[in-house]
Amino acid sequence: MDRERLQRLAAEFCDESPTNYLSLKAEKSREDVRRNNFARNNLYGAPSDAELLGADEDSGYYGMRFYKTPVFAIGSADDPGFEELRREGVVGPSHRLPRDWTPEAKSVISFFLPFADRTVEANKKDPVEPAMEWLYTRVDGQQHLLALGARVRDALRGEGYDAAAPQIEEEYVMRAGPAPMPGADLRGVPPYASNWSERHVGYVTGLGTFGKSTNFISKVGCAGRLISVVTSWEATPDEKDYGGVYDYCNGCMACRRRCPGKAYAGDGKDHRLCGEFIHRTCMKYAPRYGCGKCQSGIPCEREQMRAKAGGSGADARPDAGGENRI
């Protein structure tokens, strides 16, 4: 494996995979929803049948693309930033280390998949209601996010490396709210967190920093999703062009002002208020849910706003929550 092949693999998969395009409802199956832990990690609230996903052919949404070409950064599995994530007040002791996923881990590859322009532009129009394009991308598009992780993981395995995509592995735990799912093995994961935070992992690998709403700002902005792969392939780590957790943020607070759930006060985010708003969207648009106002209609939606040279993966603590659930 090399960087050029990795970039080509991700770009071609994003262009060619049917998972990156909204399918017909008739093309869905229960197995599609269960593949790569889709249902476990994506559905918010009551479980929904697979037949509810997809769009009718005359809906105007059928065939829409979810994501643009991914960007990625590679970090060392030995980066001290990963140990920093286990501190109380960052993510916490339940956050796993790279070698908890792959014992011979040498590298961690973090991918950022930017949302398609149609999705971002549509979500700017109403200050409260999420656009249908955003809802389709957040829920139906989750299949592509997880499929990319599986595609890269399997390509590395095919070349003789050990590899795991944590978000689709059985050991992955995510808590979207205070109440656990019935029968869930939480493994000590607190509410509004996970045992592998893709945002924090992206920060440690050099892919980007945080914004004041705790959103993740990549080198190509904040409007998108993250997934990562841990592998025994030993690649040269990317050099970080930042040293602090907010170095890609200009502090304009536009993301906070856009929040329809009023989840921000002072320096912190009220995950309960954010979660309650997301839950209301689920009740209205089930089986879909979402918001994304803090990722669209703001200056950093498509670019990072400020970067400082030099830095390390340590001090990654803008917020104790492990996942951005929008």
C-alpha positions as CSV (number, residue, x, y, z in Angstrom):
1,M,0.0,0.0,0.0
2,D,1.1,3.6,-0.6
3,R,-0.6,7.0,-0.4
4,E,-1.3,7.3,-4.1
5,R,-3.0,3.9,-4.2
6,L,-5.0,4.8,-1.0
7,Q,-6.2,8.1,-2.5
8,R,-7.1,6.4,-5.8
9,L,-8.9,3.6,-4.0
10,A,-11.0,6.1,-1.9
11,A,-11.8,8.4,-4.8
12,E,-12.8,5.6,-7.2
13,F,-15.0,3.9,-4.6
14,C,-16.7,7.2,-3.8
15,D,-17.4,7.7,-7.6
16,E,-18.4,4.2,-8.4
17,S,-20.1,2.6,-5.4
18,P,-23.9,2.5,-5.4
19,T,-23.8,3.2,-1.7
20,N,-22.8,6.8,-2.4
21,Y,-26.1,7.4,-4.3
22,L,-29.7,7.4,-3.0
23,S,-31.3,4.2,-4.2
24,L,-34.9,3.3,-4.8
25,K,-36.9,2.0,-1.8
26,A,-37.6,-1.2,-3.7
27,E,-33.8,-1.8,-3.9
28,K,-33.4,-1.9,-0.2
29,S,-33.3,-5.0,1.9
30,R,-33.0,-5.8,5.6
31,E,-29.5,-7.2,5.0
32,D,-28.4,-3.9,3.5
33,V,-29.3,-2.1,6.7
34,R,-27.5,-4.6,8.9
35,R,-24.3,-4.8,6.8
36,N,-21.3,-3.2,8.5
37,N,-23.3,-2.5,11.7
38,F,-25.4,0.1,9.9
39,A,-28.5,-0.3,12.0
40,R,-26.6,-0.5,15.3
41,N,-24.7,2.7,14.7
42,N,-27.1,4.8,12.7
43,L,-30.7,4.5,13.8
44,Y,-31.8,7.0,16.4
45,G,-34.7,6.0,18.6
46,A,-37.0,3.1,17.7
47,P,-35.6,0.6,15.2
48,S,-36.9,1.0,11.7
49,D,-37.5,-1.4,8.8
50,A,-35.1,-1.3,5.9
51,E,-37.9,-0.9,3.5
52,L,-38.4,2.7,4.8
53,L,-35.0,3.7,3.4
54,G,-34.4,5.0,-0.1
55,A,-36.6,7.3,-2.2
56,D,-39.3,6.9,-4.8
57,E,-38.1,7.4,-8.4
58,D,-40.2,10.5,-8.9
59,S,-39.3,12.0,-5.6
60,G,-36.7,14.4,-7.0
61,Y,-34.1,12.9,-4.6
62,Y,-33.6,9.5,-6.2
63,G,-30.0,9.2,-7.5
64,M,-28.6,12.1,-5.5
65,R,-25.0,11.8,-4.5
66,F,-24.1,11.9,-0.8
67,Y,-20.3,12.6,-0.6
68,K,-17.6,14.3,-2.6
69,T,-14.1,12.8,-2.9
70,P,-12.6,12.0,0.6
71,V,-9.5,13.5,2.0
72,F,-7.4,11.7,4.6
73,A,-4.5,12.0,7.1
74,I,-2.2,9.3,8.5
75,G,-1.0,9.3,12.0
76,S,1.3,7.0,14.0
77,A,-0.4,4.5,16.3
78,D,2.2,5.6,18.8
79,D,1.2,9.2,18.8
80,P,0.8,10.3,22.4
81,G,-2.4,12.1,21.5
82,F,-4.2,8.7,21.5
83,E,-3.3,8.2,25.2
84,E,-4.4,11.8,25.8
85,L,-7.9,10.9,24.6
86,R,-8.3,8.5,27.5
87,R,-8.1,11.3,30.1
88,E,-11.2,12.4,32.0
89,G,-12.6,15.5,30.4
90,V,-11.3,14.6,26.9
91,V,-13.1,11.5,25.8
92,G,-12.4,9.3,28.9
93,P,-10.9,6.0,30.0
94,S,-13.2,4.0,27.9
95,H,-11.7,5.3,24.7
96,R,-9.7,2.5,23.1
97,L,-6.1,2.8,21.8
98,P,-5.1,1.8,18.2
99,R,-3.6,-1.5,19.4
100,D,-6.9,-2.4,21.1
101,W,-8.3,-2.7,17.6
102,T,-5.2,-4.2,15.9
103,P,-2.5,-5.5,18.2
104,E,0.3,-4.8,15.6
105,A,-1.0,-1.3,14.8
106,K,1.5,1.0,13.2
107,S,-0.8,3.6,11.5
108,V,-4.2,5.2,11.9
109,I,-5.8,6.5,8.7
110,S,-8.6,9.1,9.2
111,F,-10.9,9.9,6.3
112,F,-13.1,13.0,6.0
113,L,-16.0,12.7,3.4
114,P,-17.3,16.1,2.4
115,F,-21.0,16.4,1.8
116,A,-22.1,17.0,-1.7
117,D,-22.8,20.6,-2.6
118,R,-26.5,20.0,-3.1
119,T,-26.8,18.8,0.5
120,V,-24.9,21.7,2.0
121,E,-26.7,24.3,0.0
122,A,-30.2,22.9,0.8
123,N,-29.5,22.9,4.5
124,K,-28.9,26.6,4.5
125,K,-32.4,27.6,3.5
126,D,-34.4,27.0,6.7
127,P,-32.9,28.1,10.0
128,V,-34.7,25.3,11.9
129,E,-35.8,22.4,9.8
130,P,-33.2,20.1,8.3
131,A,-33.2,19.7,4.5
132,M,-34.4,16.4,3.1
133,E,-31.0,16.2,1.3
134,W,-29.3,16.4,4.7
135,L,-31.5,13.8,6.2
136,Y,-31.0,11.4,3.3
137,T,-27.2,11.9,3.5
138,R,-27.1,11.5,7.3
139,V,-29.0,8.2,7.4
140,D,-29.1,6.5,4.0
141,G,-25.5,7.9,3.3
142,Q,-24.3,6.1,6.4
143,Q,-24.1,3.0,4.3
144,H,-21.4,4.6,2.2
145,L,-19.4,5.9,5.1
146,L,-19.2,2.4,6.6
147,A,-18.6,0.8,3.3
148,L,-15.6,3.0,2.6
149,G,-14.1,1.9,6.0
150,A,-14.7,-1.7,5.0
151,R,-13.3,-1.2,1.5
152,V,-10.0,0.3,2.8
153,R,-9.7,-2.3,5.7
154,D,-10.2,-5.2,3.2
155,A,-7.7,-3.7,0.7
156,L,-5.1,-3.6,3.4
157,R,-5.8,-7.1,4.5
158,G,-5.6,-8.2,0.9
159,E,-2.0,-6.9,0.9
160,G,-1.1,-8.9,4.0
161,Y,-1.6,-6.2,6.7
162,D,-3.7,-6.4,9.8
163,A,-6.5,-3.8,9.7
164,A,-9.7,-2.8,11.5
165,A,-12.3,-0.1,10.8
166,P,-13.4,0.6,14.4
167,Q,-16.8,2.0,13.6
168,I,-17.9,-1.2,12.0
169,E,-16.3,-3.7,14.3
170,E,-18.3,-5.5,17.0
171,E,-16.3,-3.9,19.8
172,Y,-17.4,-0.4,18.8
173,V,-19.8,1.2,21.3
174,M,-21.6,4.5,20.8
175,R,-24.1,6.2,23.2
176,A,-26.3,8.8,21.5
177,G,-28.0,9.7,24.8
178,P,-28.3,9.0,28.5
179,A,-30.5,5.9,28.1
180,P,-28.7,2.8,26.8
181,M,-30.3,0.6,24.2
182,P,-31.9,-2.5,25.7
183,G,-29.3,-5.2,26.3
184,A,-26.4,-3.0,25.2
185,D,-22.9,-3.7,26.5
186,L,-21.7,-0.2,27.2
187,R,-18.2,-1.1,28.3
188,G,-18.0,1.9,30.5
189,V,-18.8,4.4,27.7
190,P,-20.5,7.5,29.2
191,P,-23.6,9.2,27.6
192,Y,-23.0,11.2,24.3
193,A,-19.6,9.4,23.7
194,S,-18.1,6.4,22.1
195,N,-15.1,4.2,22.6
196,W,-13.5,5.5,19.4
197,S,-14.3,9.1,18.7
198,E,-13.8,9.8,15.0
199,R,-13.5,13.6,15.6
200,H,-10.8,13.2,18.1
201,V,-9.0,10.6,16.1
202,G,-9.0,13.0,13.1
203,Y,-7.4,15.7,15.3
204,V,-4.7,13.3,16.5
205,T,-3.8,12.2,12.9
206,G,-3.5,15.7,11.6
207,L,-6.7,15.9,9.5
208,G,-8.2,18.9,11.3
209,T,-9.2,20.6,14.5
210,F,-12.4,21.6,16.3
211,G,-14.7,24.5,16.1
212,K,-16.5,26.3,18.9
213,S,-19.6,24.1,18.5
214,T,-17.4,21.0,19.0
215,N,-17.8,20.2,15.3
216,F,-14.7,19.0,13.4
217,I,-13.1,21.3,10.9
218,S,-11.1,19.4,8.3
219,K,-8.7,20.8,5.8
220,V,-11.7,21.1,3.4
221,G,-14.2,22.4,6.0
222,C,-16.6,21.0,8.5
223,A,-19.5,19.8,6.3
224,G,-19.0,16.1,6.2
225,R,-18.4,12.8,8.1
226,L,-15.5,10.9,9.4
227,I,-14.3,7.3,9.5
228,S,-10.9,5.7,10.2
229,V,-8.9,2.5,9.8
230,V,-6.3,1.1,12.1
231,T,-3.6,-0.9,10.4
232,S,-0.2,-2.6,10.7
233,W,0.9,-0.9,7.5
234,E,3.7,1.5,8.7
235,A,3.3,4.7,6.8
236,T,5.1,8.0,7.4
237,P,2.8,10.1,9.5
238,D,1.5,13.4,8.2
239,E,3.0,16.5,9.7
240,K,0.5,18.6,11.6
241,D,0.1,22.2,10.6
242,Y,-1.6,23.0,13.9
243,G,-0.8,22.9,17.5
244,G,-4.1,23.7,19.3
245,V,-7.5,22.2,19.3
246,Y,-9.1,25.3,17.7
247,D,-6.5,26.3,15.2
248,Y,-8.7,25.8,12.2
249,C,-11.5,28.0,13.8
250,N,-11.5,31.8,13.6
251,G,-13.9,32.1,16.6
252,C,-16.7,33.8,14.7
253,M,-19.3,31.7,16.6
254,A,-21.5,31.4,13.5
255,C,-21.9,27.7,14.3
256,R,-23.3,28.4,17.7
257,R,-25.7,31.1,16.4
258,R,-27.0,28.6,13.8
259,C,-28.0,26.0,16.5
260,P,-31.9,25.7,16.5
261,G,-31.7,23.6,19.7
262,K,-30.1,26.5,21.7
263,A,-27.6,24.0,23.0
264,Y,-24.7,26.4,23.6
265,A,-24.1,28.6,26.6
266,G,-20.8,30.0,27.8
267,D,-17.9,27.8,26.7
268,G,-19.8,24.5,26.6
269,K,-22.3,22.4,24.7
270,D,-25.4,21.0,26.3
271,H,-25.5,17.5,24.7
272,R,-29.0,16.9,26.3
273,L,-30.5,19.9,24.4
274,C,-28.8,18.9,21.2
275,G,-30.0,15.3,21.6
276,E,-33.6,16.5,22.3
277,F,-33.7,18.5,19.1
278,I,-32.3,15.6,17.1
279,H,-34.9,13.3,18.7
280,R,-37.7,15.7,17.6
281,T,-36.4,15.5,14.0
282,C,-36.5,11.7,14.3
283,M,-40.1,11.8,15.4
284,K,-41.0,14.0,12.5
285,Y,-38.8,12.4,9.7
286,A,-38.4,8.8,11.0
287,P,-36.4,6.7,10.1
288,R,-34.2,9.7,9.4
289,Y,-33.0,12.4,11.7
290,G,-30.4,15.2,11.7
291,C,-29.8,18.9,11.9
292,G,-26.4,20.0,10.6
293,K,-27.0,23.7,11.0
294,C,-23.7,24.1,12.7
295,Q,-22.0,22.6,9.6
296,S,-23.8,24.6,6.9
297,G,-24.2,28.3,6.3
298,I,-21.0,29.2,8.2
299,P,-17.6,30.4,7.0
300,C,-15.8,27.1,7.6
301,E,-18.3,24.8,5.9
302,R,-15.8,24.2,3.0
303,E,-12.4,25.4,4.3
304,Q,-10.4,25.7,7.5
305,M,-10.2,29.3,8.6
306,R,-6.8,29.6,10.3
307,A,-3.8,27.3,10.8
308,K,-0.7,27.5,12.9
309,A,2.5,25.7,12.1
310,G,3.9,23.0,14.4
311,G,2.2,21.1,17.1
312,S,1.4,17.6,18.5
313,G,-1.6,15.4,19.0
314,A,-1.8,16.2,22.7
315,D,-4.3,18.4,24.6
316,A,-7.3,17.2,22.5
317,R,-10.0,18.3,24.9
318,P,-12.6,20.8,23.5
319,D,-15.4,18.6,24.7
320,A,-15.9,15.4,26.6
321,G,-18.5,14.0,24.2
322,G,-17.1,11.4,21.8
323,E,-19.3,11.9,18.7
324,N,-21.0,14.5,16.6
325,R,-24.4,13.1,16.1
326,I,-25.8,15.5,13.6
